[in-house]
Structure formats: C-alpha cells, structure tokens
Amino acid sequence: MLGPIPAWRGRPIFVIKRSADLLSALNEDPDRLTDPDSQELEQPSYAQNEYRSRTPDVMVLVGLCPHLFCSPTPHIELKPEPFDSEWRGGFFCPCHGSRFDLAGRVYSGSPSSRNMEVPPYSFEGDSCPRGWY
C-alpha cells in the first residue's frame, strides 16, 4: 500500500501499487469470485474493466467491507494465509471473514455479497504520478 491511508467523505481509501506479479495473479481463478466481471456497479465507468482501475498498476478502493462496513486488512503478498491456503493477494475482513482479491472483488462464500467500492478519482493530468512505474 502506498503511504498513509487518506480519507474521502469520512471513509478510508486504500491506494495499492500492483506489481506485474500481482497483476498476473489477478484473474487466475475467476470462478472463485462472486462478481468477477464487476457487473454490479460498485465502480465508476472508467474502472469497469478487469483491473477495476484507471491504470492496471494502481488500485484505489474505499477501505470498507460492503457487508457491515468494517475495514478489511490488506494482505497483498502472494502467499498462503491462515484464512485461505490458496491466497493470491487482496483484502481480508477480520469482522466476519469476507475476502476480496486485489481488484476488490468479493470471493464466493464470503459474508459480503458485493465487491468493494471504487471511489471516483483521477490523477493530475489524468496520468499515473511520476515514479510509480
């Protein structure tokens, strides 16, 4: 995650820099996801893509679980976790066990039935900030 957690409308915002390895793992097993194609509108139109972002490498999410609005814990590394032996990076909500991938898409079987929200955002000049490549 990049820097301190900013807030928007009183809600935490997660900004994540996704490496090439994280991006390649993103769509390895879409059958594990409830809404892999983000059909439910939890993102602006410019983020209605496989990455749910303006640019593939930078993810911006409202840092709240849609289930009961707890704040999920980022588990960004591609390694097994106690809550999922096949973990491929993402977010885990400690309140009720909802799991989300690195695009904020909810895993099937989670208490949450919706993907994490992508807030409206832009980059100055509508390009990724310098030094993030």
Secondary structure, DSSP 8 states (H G I E B T S, - for coil): --SS--EETTEEEEEEE--HHHHHHHTS-GGGBSSTT--S--S-GGG-STTSSSBTTEEEEESS-TTT----EEE-SSS-BTTBTT--SEEE-TTT--EE-TT--BBTTSS--S---------GGGS--TT--
